Amino acid sequence: MDSRLSRENALFHRVCDRLVDASGRTDHEKGVCVAVAGVDGVSYAWLGTRRMTETVEPRAAAPRNDGFERVPEPTVGGDGPVGRALADREPAVAPAAAIADAERREAAEADGVERIAAVPLLWSDALYGVLVAHARGEGALSPEFVAVLADVGALVGAALAASERRRRLHAGRLVELDLRVTDAGSFPYDATRELDCRATMLGYTDDDGAFTVTFGVTGPDATAERVRAVTDDAGLRVSEPASGGVVAETTRPAGSVLGALADVGATLADGSVENGTASLTARLAPGATIPAVVDRLDAIAATVSIASKREIDRGEATTEGALDALTDRQRTILTTAYENGYFEWPRDATGDDLAADLDIAPATFHQHLRAAHRNLLDELLAE
């Protein structure tokens, strides 16, 4: 018993050391596989991450074994240990004969593998993938070993989330996801369901995980009094600026959409809510585990879906690169304001004047202008 506990404690410490010493995601993944494969009784270890195609992509393995690495990616689902670990989000142990993919199963059996253990790479409700250990002997995959392997999976999940946050900060290109999110309550979902209005995010600040978010609310039924009356958000601060419309400010906790995106290495670039459904644009690093983003949001919202996905240049601190971060509407309004002397002092034209020229409400003009400012600063000042 003492030797077995020593073996499992040694695995945990080896993995911690590998994660600390690794220089990037590839090193993380390879180092974990090497550590697991180095345990007495384990003949092979591999790690895979989820893809939007409902498959698991093998990312790292140890030791090298062409019989395993040549085979197609194992699919998510089914009664095999990988499918069960992903579906149940719990460790799964099974005989080698239960491996879902035929070629991988034949390769394992040819290598003398008797048992397989698969554990999910799980962090804060986000499922990144799976870690799998092959053993030639029945006793190698003891309950104690599988429990430690599950702890290793949680460590790797946290490391992958942190890696994606770092890569987003420094990536030359970014992935943009257009998401549709509905929620059962809270502002502005409730207000837009009850009133004929639209809530557009004007900006937000992050203070140690608590987010202060400002919305512009527009619509024929949108007044400060009505917005306040249809929401249960006791901390909502509502005002009616002279330019028209309603400005509402609220505080969101770490368990909100903004916090959930931050957990998985994404940021919110744009957002609006109509009739209880939010249209959000999230940015993350290329190669990020997109299903994990959906997982994390799905844990706090009623429904989540991906409307579109694209890759964009981050843009260096140049005018054109920064302007690429704006929507067509934001770019039109910003250009109109600049060309008509809105930024001069004293101003050659007011916001109300320019809104009339563009045939939009003054509040809409100011909302898009503020959003354009925020997106420009995000691009120009990002490290």
Secondary structure, 3 states (H helix, E strand, C coil): CHHHHHHHHHHHHHHHHHHHHCCCHHHHHHHHHHHHHCCCCEEEEEEEEECCCCEEEEEEEECCCHHHHCCCCCECCCCCHHHHHHHHCCCEEEEHHHCCCHHHHHHHHHCCCCEEEEEEEEECCEEEEEEEEEECCHHHCCHHHHHHHHHHHHHHHHHHHHHHHHHHHHCCEEEEEEEEEECCCCCCHHHHHHCCCEEEEEEEEEECCEEEEEEEEECCCCCHHHHHHCCCCCCCEEECCCCCCEEEEEEECCCCHHHHHHHCCCEEEEEEEECCEEEEEEEECCCCCHHHHHHHHHCCCCEEEEEEEEEEECCCCCHHHHHCCCCHHHHHHHHHHHHCCCCCCCCCCCHHHHHHHHCCCHHHHHHHHHHHHHHHHHHHHCC
